[in-house]
């Protein structure tokens, strides 16, 4: 082992550096895995996985506004780790670590060892990546899969031997397809992957392999769900087409403003790194362009969608950092060490500030433990509830009708017949015993409060403008 290290000291130090970045990534997030609800979406996906664990099929029974790969591939490791919110966030953290390593691979293969460390480090401390490496949402895994796809593409470009290059390209297509089937925003990954695979005259051999790999992955994921294709389309695609005028969200310009300081760093990096790392800069610019186009057609657009730009920022920043260190290396021996140390210290200080900013944004919105206890005290373990805050239901282990694990405004205001269906399911084969008004979403649905008051006359005041409406005999 030592002899290998001696022969490959620069590469070994790079791998050690990326390993340290991964350790920092994991260690910095561990303390927040068990905090309360950070984002409303967490409750929806947590309750969805609980419902799937009970034997209900995705789309055919369990409603989902995301493509199938997210819940299908998150539920098994979540269940294996215990099935709680800590388990779910641990899975997200694993995806965050994969993104960091994959970013390092891209930087290494397209820009060298310093670019590898810079790309990995940027992805580790980017405030949006920090958030998505903890929160139970599809954006974190999708981003990690996108970065991994381009990393495999970079390996396909630089590995020795045609068989290994073809295999890496096929795997790149496979991973990209899985990313797209996790979150549709991963369409932004197609342009940078094409740039990497087609560079240096390798496209004629590598692109067909990537296409075949992608088609096989898509078939393996979608064919078992063939009976639910129509429902899948309506829920994960059609809903977002219907919400163009129903939900506001933010603009692409707003998404850019969220991390304007990191965007400035990336711009400077692109300018500084262009002469030395043209492929790396080109990949980053094309990635950013694809991300902006993907966000422009996403409705509604929310702040967490801006994470699709994070890999582009990382690659452009890495190009600039690598070029800057190369320039510093040409200084006289008298000044090179001091200048390099000062620059490295400045980078570490900036990284610390970015990381602190990201971790600060992971504070829970509300502590729902008391509310979940009250919900458990007033309903039986077998009761089926409908609520406007799924995190509370999941925490209390109270099931929802599989078709209404998601009662977001995006769905109830935009999906034709969603509210009427919610009222109809109350008298289904397994009746709904109670309705929880917690977040305020239900209170604004036209006529819904009056209907609930008639159908569920027993009212329990849970405090803080929260109420539980219970059907007679269901308490």
C-alpha positions in Angstrom: 0.0 0.0 0.0 2.8 2.4 0.9 4.6 1.7 -2.3 1.5 2.5 -4.3 1.2 5.7 -2.4 4.8 6.6 -3.1 4.4 5.9 -6.8 1.1 7.9 -7.1 1.6 10.6 -4.4 -0.3 13.4 -6.3 -3.3 11.2 -7.1 -3.3 9.7 -3.7 -3.3 13.1 -2.1 -6.2 14.2 -4.3 -8.2 11.1 -3.3 -7.4 11.8 0.3 -8.6 15.4 -0.1 -11.9 14.3 -1.6 -12.3 11.8 1.2 -11.9 14.5 3.7 -14.5 16.7 1.9 -16.9 13.7 2.0 -16.3 13.2 5.8 -16.9 17.0 6.4 -20.1 16.7 4.3 -21.5 13.8 6.3 -20.3 15.1 9.7 -21.7 18.6 9.3 -25.2 17.2 8.4 -25.5 14.5 11.0 -26.6 16.7 13.8 -29.7 17.9 11.8 -31.0 14.6 10.6 -33.3 14.2 13.5 -34.7 17.7 13.8 -38.4 18.5 13.1 -40.0 19.4 9.8 -37.7 21.5 7.6 -39.8 21.6 4.5 -43.4 20.8 3.9 -42.7 18.3 1.2 -40.9 16.1 3.6 -44.2 15.0 5.2 -45.7 14.2 1.8 -42.9 11.8 0.8 -42.6 10.3 4.3 -46.3 9.5 4.4 -46.1 8.3 0.8 -43.4 5.8 1.7 -45.3 4.6 4.8 -48.3 4.0 2.5 -46.2 2.1 0.0 -44.8 0.0 2.9 -48.4 -1.0 3.7 -48.7 -2.6 0.3 -50.2 0.2 -1.8 -48.8 0.6 -5.4 -47.3 3.8 -6.7 -49.6 5.8 -9.0 -52.2 3.1 -9.2 -53.0 3.7 -5.6 -50.4 6.1 -4.0 -50.5 9.6 -5.5 -47.1 11.1 -6.5 -46.3 14.3 -8.3 -42.8 13.1 -9.1 -41.5 10.5 -11.6 -41.3 7.0 -10.3 -37.6 6.5 -9.5 -37.6 8.8 -6.5 -40.0 6.9 -4.3 -39.2 3.5 -5.8 -35.5 3.8 -5.0 -35.8 5.7 -1.8 -38.4 3.5 0.0 -36.3 0.3 0.3 -33.2 1.9 2.0 -35.5 4.1 4.1 -37.3 1.0 5.3 -34.0 -0.9 5.9 -32.7 2.0 8.1 -35.8 2.0 10.3 -38.5 3.9 8.4 -38.3 7.2 10.3 -37.5 10.7 9.2 -33.8 10.2 10.3 -33.7 7.2 7.9 -35.1 9.2 5.1 -32.7 12.0 5.6 -29.8 9.6 5.9 -30.6 8.4 2.4 -30.6 12.0 1.1 -27.2 12.5 2.8 -25.8 9.4 1.0 -26.9 11.0 -2.3 -25.2 14.3 -1.2 -22.0 12.4 -0.7 -22.3 10.7 -4.1 -22.7 14.2 -5.7 -19.5 15.4 -4.0 -17.5 12.4 -5.2 -18.9 12.7 -8.7 -18.2 16.4 -8.9 -14.6 15.6 -7.9 -14.4 13.0 -10.7 -15.5 15.5 -13.3 -13.0 18.1 -12.1 -10.2 15.5 -12.0 -10.9 14.1 -15.5 -11.6 17.5 -17.2 -9.4 19.9 -15.2 -6.9 18.1 -13.1 -6.3 17.4 -9.4 -6.9 20.9 -8.1 -10.1 21.2 -10.1 -11.2 17.9 -8.6 -10.8 19.2 -5.0 -12.4 22.5 -5.8 -15.4 21.0 -7.5 -16.0 18.5 -4.7 -15.5 21.3 -2.1 -17.9 23.6 -3.8 -20.6 21.0 -4.0 -20.1 20.2 -0.3 -20.6 23.8 0.9 -23.0 25.2 -1.7 -25.9 26.3 0.6 -28.5 24.8 -1.8 -26.6 21.5 -1.9 -26.3 21.5 1.9 -30.1 21.8 2.1 -30.9 19.2 -0.5 -28.4 16.7 1.0 -30.7 16.6 4.1 -34.3 17.4 3.1 -36.5 14.5 1.9 -37.1 15.8 -1.7 -36.4 14.5 -5.1 -34.1 17.3 -6.0 -31.1 16.0 -4.0 -31.0 12.5 -5.5 -31.8 13.9 -9.0 -28.9 16.3 -8.8 -26.5 13.6 -7.5 -27.6 11.3 -10.4 -27.0 14.1 -12.9 -23.5 14.8 -11.6 -22.7 11.0 -11.5 -23.9 10.7 -15.2 -21.5 13.5 -16.3 -18.7 12.0 -14.2 -19.2 8.6 -15.9 -19.1 10.5 -19.2 -15.8 12.2 -18.3 -14.5 8.7 -17.4 -15.6 7.4 -20.8 -13.6 10.2 -22.4 -10.4 9.5 -20.5 -10.3 5.8 -19.6 -7.9 3.5 -21.4 -9.3 0.8 -23.6 -12.3 1.0 -25.8 -14.3 -1.5 -23.8 -14.0 0.5 -20.6 -14.8 3.7 -22.3 -17.9 2.2 -24.0 -19.1 0.7 -20.6 -18.6 4.0 -18.9 -20.7 5.8 -21.6 -23.4 3.2 -21.3 -23.5 3.7 -17.5 -23.6 7.4 -18.0 -26.8 7.0 -20.1 -28.2 4.6 -17.5 -27.7 7.0 -14.6 -29.0 10.0 -16.6 -32.2 8.1 -17.4 -32.6 7.3 -13.7 -32.0 10.9 -12.8 -34.7 12.1 -15.3 -37.1 9.5 -13.9 -36.3 10.9 -10.4 -36.9 14.6 -11.3 -37.9 15.9 -14.7 -35.5 18.9 -14.1 -32.7 16.5 -14.9 -33.3 17.2 -18.6 -30.8 20.0 -17.9 -28.1 17.3 -17.7 -28.5 16.2 -21.3 -26.6 19.1 -22.9 -23.4 18.9 -20.7 -23.3 15.1 -21.0 -23.5 15.5 -24.8 -20.7 18.0 -24.7 -18.5 15.7 -22.7 -19.2 12.5 -24.7 -18.8 14.3 -28.1 -15.6 16.1 -27.3 -12.2 15.0 -28.6 -13.9 13.2 -31.5 -15.3 10.4 -29.3 -19.0 11.0 -29.9 -19.5 8.5 -32.7 -18.5 5.6 -30.4 -19.7 6.9 -27.0 -23.1 8.5 -27.8 -24.8 5.3 -29.1 -23.6 3.4 -25.9 -25.1 6.1 -23.7 -28.4 6.1 -25.6 -28.7 2.3 -25.3 -27.9 2.5 -21.6 -30.5 5.1 -21.0 -33.2 3.2 -22.9 -32.5 0.0 -21.0 -32.7 1.9 -17.7 -35.9 3.6 -18.7 -37.5 0.3 -19.8 -36.4 -1.5 -16.6 -38.1 1.3 -14.5 -41.2 1.9 -16.5 -42.3 -1.4 -17.9 -43.2 -2.9 -14.5 -45.5 0.1 -14.0 -47.2 -0.2 -17.4 -50.7 -0.5 -15.9 -50.2 2.9 -14.2 -48.7 4.8 -17.1 -51.8 7.1 -17.6 -52.0 7.8 -13.9 -48.2 8.4 -13.9 -48.5 11.0 -16.7 -51.5 12.7 -15.1 -49.8 13.0 -11.7 -46.1 13.7 -12.5 -46.5 15.6 -15.8 -50.0 16.7 -16.3 -50.4 18.3 -12.9 -47.4 20.6 -13.6 -48.9 21.6 -17.0 -52.2 22.4 -15.2 -50.5 24.6 -12.5 -49.1 27.2 -14.9 -51.9 29.6 -13.9 -52.9 28.1 -10.6 -49.8 28.5 -8.4 -47.4 31.4 -8.4 -44.0 30.1 -7.3 -40.9 32.2 -8.2 -39.2 33.4 -11.4 -35.9 32.2 -12.9 -34.5 35.6 -11.9 -35.5 35.0 -8.3 -33.8 31.6 -8.5 -30.6 33.3 -9.6 -30.8 35.9 -6.9 -30.9 33.2 -4.2 -27.2 32.5 -4.6 -26.0 35.6 -6.5 -22.7 35.5 -4.6 -21.9 32.0 -5.8 -23.0 32.9 -9.3 -20.4 35.7 -9.2 -17.7 33.3 -8.1 -18.6 31.0 -10.9 -18.5 33.8 -13.5 -15.1 34.9 -12.3 -14.0 31.2 -12.4 -15.2 30.8 -16.0 -13.2 33.9 -17.1 -10.0 32.9 -15.3 -10.2 29.3 -16.2 -11.1 29.6 -19.9 -7.6 29.5 -21.3 -6.4 26.5 -19.2 -9.6 24.4 -18.9 -11.8 25.1 -21.9 -13.7 21.7 -21.8 -14.4 22.1 -18.1 -15.7 25.7 -18.6 -17.7 24.8 -21.6 -19.3 21.9 -19.7 -20.2 24.3 -16.9 -21.6 27.0 -19.1 -23.7 24.5 -21.1 -24.9 22.9 -17.8 -25.9 26.3 -16.5 -27.7 27.2 -19.8 -29.6 23.9 -19.7 -30.5 24.5 -16.1 -31.9 27.9 -16.8 -34.0 26.6 -19.7 -35.3 23.7 -17.6 -36.3 26.1 -14.9 -38.0 28.5 -17.3 -40.5 25.7 -18.3 -41.0 24.4 -14.8 -44.3 25.4 -13.2 -44.6 26.2 -10.4 -40.9 27.0 -9.9 -39.8 26.9 -6.2 -36.5 27.9 -4.6 -35.3 24.3 -4.1 -35.4 23.8 -7.9 -32.4 26.2 -8.2 -30.2 23.3 -7.0 -30.1 22.2 -10.7 -27.6 25.0 -11.2 -25.3 23.9 -8.4 -23.1 21.5 -10.4 -22.5 24.2 -13.1 -21.4 26.6 -10.4 -19.1 24.0 -9.0 -17.4 23.2 -12.3 -16.9 26.9 -13.2 -15.5 27.7 -9.8 -13.2 24.7 -10.0 -11.8 25.9 -13.4 -11.0 29.3 -11.9 -9.4 27.9 -8.7 -7.3 25.5 -10.7 -6.1 28.2 -13.1 -5.3 30.5 -10.2 -3.2 27.9 -8.5 -1.3 27.2 -11.7 -0.6 31.0 -12.0 0.6 31.1 -8.4 2.9 28.2 -9.1 4.8 30.4 -11.7 5.7 33.0 -9.1 9.2 33.2 -7.8 10.2 30.7 -5.1 10.3 33.5 -2.6 6.7 34.4 -3.0 5.0 31.2 -4.2 4.5 29.5 -0.8 3.1 32.6 0.9 0.8 33.5 -2.0 -0.4 29.9 -2.3 -1.0 29.6 1.4 -2.9 32.9 1.6 -5.1 31.9 -1.4 -5.8 28.5 0.1 -6.7 30.1 3.4 -9.1 32.5 1.7 -10.8 29.7 -0.1 -11.2 27.7 3.1 -12.7 30.7 4.9 -15.1 31.3 2.1 -16.1 27.6 2.1 -16.7 27.8 5.8 -19.0 30.8 5.4 -21.0 29.0 2.6 -21.3 25.9 4.7 -22.4 27.9 7.8 -25.0 29.7 5.7 -26.4 26.3 4.4 -26.5 24.7 7.8 -28.2 27.7 9.3 -31.1 27.2 6.8 -31.8 23.7 8.1 -33.6 24.8 11.2 -37.0 23.1 11.7 -40.1 25.2 10.9 -42.1 23.7 13.8 -41.8 21.1 16.5 -44.7 18.8 15.8 -44.0 16.2 18.5 -46.8 17.5 20.9 -49.2 17.8 18.0 -48.5 14.3 16.8 -49.0 13.0 20.4 -52.4 14.8 20.5 -53.3 13.3 17.1 -52.4 9.8 18.4 -54.4 10.4 21.6 -57.6 11.4 19.8 -57.6 8.7 17.0 -57.1 5.0 16.9 -54.0 3.4 15.4 -56.1 2.0 12.5 -57.9 5.3 11.8 -57.5 6.8 8.4 -57.1 10.6 8.3 -56.9 13.4 5.8 -54.7 16.4 6.8 -53.1 19.5 5.4 -49.7 18.7 7.1 -48.5 15.2 6.2 -45.5 15.5 8.5 -47.7 15.4 11.6 -49.6 12.3 10.2 -46.4 10.5 9.4 -44.9 11.3 12.8 -48.0 10.0 14.5 -48.2 6.9 12.2 -51.7 7.8 11.1 -52.5 6.6 7.6 -54.0 8.7 4.8 -56.1 7.5 1.8 -53.4 6.5 -0.6 -54.7 8.9 -3.2 -54.5 11.8 -0.8 -51.0 11.6 0.7 -50.4 14.9 -1.1 -52.9 17.7 -0.3 -50.8 20.6 -1.4 -52.2 23.8 -2.9 -50.5 22.9 -6.1 -52.7 19.8 -6.4 -56.0 20.8 -4.8 -56.3 24.1 -6.7 -55.0 22.9 -10.1 -56.0 19.3 -10.5 -59.6 19.0 -11.9 -61.9 17.3 -9.4 -59.2 16.9 -6.7 -61.3 18.5 -4.0 -64.4 16.6 -5.0 -62.4 13.4 -4.9 -61.2 14.3 -1.5 -64.8 14.6 -0.3 -65.8 11.4 -2.1 -63.1 9.3 -0.5 -64.4 10.1 3.0 -67.2 7.5 2.4 -65.0 5.0 0.7 -64.5 1.3 1.5 -62.2 2.4 4.3 -63.8 5.6 5.5 -61.9 8.6 6.7 -62.4 9.1 10.4 -60.9 12.5 10.9 -59.7 15.6 9.1 -56.8 17.7 10.4 -56.6 21.4 9.9 -53.0 22.4 10.8 -51.1 24.4 8.1 -54.0 26.6 7.0 -54.2 25.1 3.5 -57.6 23.5 4.1 -59.0 26.6 5.6 -58.7 28.4 2.3 -60.4 25.8 0.1 -63.8 27.1 -1.1 -66.6 25.4 0.9 -64.4 22.7 2.4 -64.5 23.9 6.0 -68.3 23.9 5.9 -68.5 20.4 4.4 -66.0 19.1 7.0 -68.0 20.7 9.9 -71.2 18.9 8.7 -69.5 15.5 8.0 -67.2 15.5 11.1 -69.1 17.3 13.9 -66.8 16.4 16.8 -64.2 19.1 17.0 -61.0 19.0 19.0 -59.1 22.2 19.5 -55.4 21.4 19.2 -54.2 25.0 19.9 -52.4 27.5 17.6 -55.4 27.6 15.2 -55.2 23.9 14.7 -58.3 21.7 14.8 -59.1 18.0 14.4 -62.6 17.2 13.0 -63.7 13.6 14.0 -66.6 11.6 12.7 -68.9 10.2 15.4 -67.7 6.8 16.7 -64.2 7.2 15.2 -62.4 8.7 18.2 
